Amino acid sequence: MAHRIEVAKRATITDAQGEKLARRIRKDLALEVERISTVAVYTLDAELEGETLQRLSDEVFTDPVLE
């Protein structure tokens, strides 16, 4: 079964990739963009229990300082 883990920056951390993308959209497409947040998405195709998925999310795929 496939499981999806999404990891985003903390609200207090600057999302440099999001800011860069917002600048490009403003410049290249002339669209007004207030803010963009990026999210890393991981798909795991394995038989995993909820507790194991939570540990993977917290300890493997997430930087505890930034995300």
HUPEDA-V190427 format. One record per pair of residues at least 12 apart in sequence whose C-alpha atoms are under 8 Angstrom apart, sorted by the first residue. I is the first residue (numbers start at 1). J is the second residue. If there is no record, write none. Layout:
BEGIN
i->I j->J
i->I j->J
END
This chain:
BEGIN
i->1 j->45
i->1 j->46
i->1 j->47
i->2 j->43
i->2 j->44
i->2 j->45
i->2 j->46
i->2 j->47
i->3 j->43
i->3 j->44
i->3 j->45
i->3 j->46
i->4 j->41
i->4 j->42
i->4 j->43
i->4 j->44
i->5 j->41
i->5 j->42
i->5 j->43
i->5 j->44
i->5 j->57
i->6 j->39
i->6 j->40
i->6 j->41
i->6 j->42
i->7 j->39
i->7 j->40
i->7 j->41
i->7 j->61
i->7 j->62
i->7 j->67
i->8 j->37
i->8 j->38
i->8 j->39
i->8 j->40
i->8 j->67
i->9 j->38
i->9 j->39
i->9 j->66
i->9 j->67
i->10 j->66
i->10 j->67
i->13 j->66
i->15 j->37
i->15 j->38
i->17 j->37
i->17 j->38
i->18 j->35
i->18 j->36
i->18 j->37
i->18 j->38
i->19 j->35
i->19 j->36
i->19 j->37
i->21 j->36
i->22 j->34
i->22 j->35
i->22 j->36
END
